[in-house]
């Protein structure tokens, strides 16, 4: 364990010292960390020991997603969002459902032997996006602000929206397998997973922010401790909901939204540490993903899996986004740009871990398709972010 920790800590330290220079090039942190995990794993130099397992991948991925869901929702800035929700609103309310529907229809064609509910689960697992895989476009001033904000808001909210949809299809799939009434079991699971998640997220956040306000008012909290409660509150929402057999991800998402409503001034300061920890956990997740999954999975990819994965990153994502933005006045290049930058990452990894545990028919095909899509996305979106962002300077679209 200590050897693995030392290797990853040294690698993260070295990367942090050159991250600014790397991010200006056609490269991204997830590509480098995933490649390092693959190189350091059993398929490469084997310098990481074998106790780096899929279980560790689950732990880091779930904690990373929990923190990301909370911080993304807390940073949504609902007041500002109401004034500039036109583009992300269309992408979430029209583009996201169309993406799931199109992913399902094409999945039926590519995987005819999979149960329909398994295909529906696959479509949902590959619908949420991960802005971190295209980070360069959010810091490049050549990309119009409206597009950066639209993609950032969409990425921050679509994984939270997909969680209850995933649980609904999962409940129907499980109830079909154990031959119980699917509607009854689905409603029971929705009440349990979503209801408990909502109650815990809202209750824990309201209580936590109330205590934090009282402590600040009485001068009990020092300034250097202010960032800590956000991280602790996010993990508390997740762990408490999970322990009560609810959805920790829903708890984090609604908790973050309530945090945004209740905390107005000085939010930026307290959010920075949480975002930094979330980024660190995510990068470690990519190392473990490269070590424990990538090398082994690539050997069993079929042509149908690879082609569907490519379509998931292109047609299944781009077409719905393009159609959802009709009538907004956005130029074709802008629509295509927003359609292309829908990277698949952390949320898809966590979703397939949740589904995999249910041992559903077609589980291996679902898992390999998600893994293949994520690998292709990490590479394609990481390499294309900077070059495509520079094109906006030539088009002068701002």
TAUR-V782540 format. One record per residue. RES is the residue in one letter. D_LAST is the distance of its C-alpha to the last C-alpha in Angstrom with 2 decimals. Layout:
BEGIN
((RES,D_LAST) (RES,D_LAST))
END
This chain:
BEGIN
((X,50.54) (X,50.46) (X,49.86) (X,46.87) (X,45.54) (X,46.08) (X,44.36) (X,41.24) (X,41.16) (X,41.43) (X,38.71) (X,36.31) (X,37.23) (X,36.65) (X,33.29) (X,32.18) (X,33.08) (X,30.75) (X,28.04) (X,25.40) (X,26.06) (X,26.30) (X,22.97) (X,21.25) (X,22.98) (X,22.96) (X,25.22) (X,25.34) (X,27.98) (X,29.17) (X,29.82) (X,31.85) (X,33.75) (X,34.54) (X,35.72) (X,37.80) (X,39.42) (X,40.29) (X,41.62) (X,43.60) (X,45.00) (X,48.05) (X,46.32) (X,45.64) (X,47.35) (X,48.60) (X,48.19) (X,47.07) (X,50.11) (X,50.70) (X,50.44) (X,46.65) (X,46.69) (X,44.73) (X,45.95) (X,44.06) (X,40.94) (X,41.35) (X,41.92) (X,38.92) (X,36.61) (X,37.77) (X,37.56) (X,34.09) (X,32.85) (X,34.68) (X,32.99) (X,29.52) (X,30.03) (X,31.21) (X,28.54) (X,25.62) (X,27.12) (X,27.87) (X,24.31) (X,22.96) (X,23.18) (X,24.36) (X,23.83) (X,20.07) (X,20.04) (X,21.63) (X,18.77) (X,15.96) (X,18.12) (X,16.84) (X,15.14) (X,17.56) (X,20.34) (X,20.19) (X,20.08) (X,23.04) (X,25.08) (X,24.66) (X,23.28) (X,25.68) (X,28.83) (X,27.99) (X,27.55) (X,30.96) (X,32.59) (X,31.37) (X,32.34) (X,35.73) (X,36.34) (X,35.56) (X,37.54) (X,40.53) (X,40.50) (X,40.22) (X,42.58) (X,45.19) (X,47.79) (X,45.73) (X,46.39) (X,43.73) (X,43.12) (X,42.57) (X,39.96) (X,38.31) (X,38.35) (X,36.75) (X,33.89) (X,33.34) (X,33.66) (X,30.87) (X,28.45) (X,27.12) (X,24.43) (X,24.43) (X,21.19) (X,23.22) (X,23.52) (X,19.83) (X,19.52) (X,17.60) (X,14.32) (X,14.65) (X,15.14) (X,12.69) (X,9.88) (X,8.19) (X,7.80) (X,5.31) (X,8.01) (X,8.85) (X,9.75) (X,11.63) (X,13.39) (X,14.28) (X,15.84) (X,17.52) (X,19.04) (X,20.13) (X,21.79) (X,23.38) (X,24.98) (X,25.78) (X,28.58) (X,30.24) (X,30.08) (X,31.60) (X,34.54) (X,36.59) (X,35.94) (X,37.24) (X,40.28) (X,41.03) (X,41.18) (X,43.02) (X,45.58) (X,46.18) (X,46.57) (X,48.97) (X,51.01) (X,51.44) (X,52.73) (X,55.28) (X,56.26) (X,55.64) (X,54.24) (X,50.54) (X,49.48) (X,51.69) (X,50.57) (X,46.88) (X,47.29) (X,49.28) (X,46.71) (X,43.86) (X,45.95) (X,46.71) (X,43.53) (X,41.00) (X,43.33) (X,44.47) (X,40.96) (X,39.73) (X,42.81) (X,42.64) (X,38.92) (X,39.17) (X,42.61) (X,42.12) (X,38.79) (X,40.21) (X,43.30) (X,41.48) (X,39.06) (X,42.07) (X,44.07) (X,41.23) (X,40.79) (X,44.55) (X,44.74) (X,41.98) (X,43.64) (X,46.97) (X,45.62) (X,46.70) (X,43.47) (X,42.64) (X,39.05) (X,39.22) (X,40.25) (X,37.41) (X,35.24) (X,38.30) (X,38.78) (X,35.43) (X,36.41) (X,39.94) (X,38.91) (X,36.68) (X,39.56) (X,42.08) (X,40.27) (X,40.14) (X,43.72) (X,45.33) (X,43.88) (X,44.86) (X,48.35) (X,48.81) (X,47.82) (X,44.55) (X,41.00) (X,39.81) (X,36.25) (X,36.18) (X,37.79) (X,35.07) (X,32.23) (X,33.74) (X,34.94) (X,31.47) (X,30.23) (X,33.26) (X,32.72) (X,29.26) (X,30.97) (X,33.93) (X,32.37) (X,30.02) (X,30.20) (X,30.16) (X,28.97) (X,26.70) (X,29.80) (X,31.90) (X,29.32) (X,28.68) (X,32.13) (X,31.93) (X,28.66) (X,30.23) (X,33.35) (X,31.48) (X,29.66) (X,33.07) (X,34.83) (X,32.19) (X,32.59) (X,36.38) (X,36.05) (X,34.40) (X,37.34) (X,39.84) (X,38.03) (X,38.27) (X,41.90) (X,43.29) (X,41.39) (X,39.47) (X,42.41) (X,44.78) (X,42.38) (X,41.27) (X,44.90) (X,45.11) (X,41.88) (X,42.75) (X,40.90) (X,40.16) (X,38.62) (X,36.44) (X,35.25) (X,34.56) (X,32.60) (X,30.43) (X,29.94) (X,29.12) (X,26.17) (X,25.02) (X,26.33) (X,27.45) (X,24.13) (X,21.54) (X,23.25) (X,23.60) (X,20.01) (X,18.89) (X,21.48) (X,20.72) (X,17.15) (X,18.64) (X,18.03) (X,14.89) (X,12.77) (X,10.87) (X,10.96) (X,13.88) (X,12.30) (X,10.45) (X,13.89) (X,15.80) (X,13.93) (X,14.73) (X,18.13) (X,18.94) (X,18.25) (X,21.20) (X,23.59) (X,27.19) (X,28.98) (X,30.99) (X,31.35) (X,32.57) (X,35.09) (X,36.47) (X,36.67) (X,38.72) (X,41.01) (X,41.70) (X,42.40) (X,44.42) (X,46.97) (X,47.93) (X,49.34) (X,48.04) (X,48.77) (X,46.16) (X,45.23) (X,45.25) (X,43.04) (X,40.53) (X,40.60) (X,40.23) (X,37.37) (X,35.42) (X,36.28) (X,35.31) (X,31.93) (X,31.21) (X,32.35) (X,30.24) (X,27.17) (X,27.74) (X,27.95) (X,25.31) (X,22.48) (X,23.55) (X,23.56) (X,20.35) (X,17.99) (X,17.34) (X,17.41) (X,14.97) (X,12.49) (X,12.78) (X,11.94) (X,8.21) (X,8.72) (X,10.62) (X,8.63) (X,5.70) (X,3.79) (X,0.00))
END
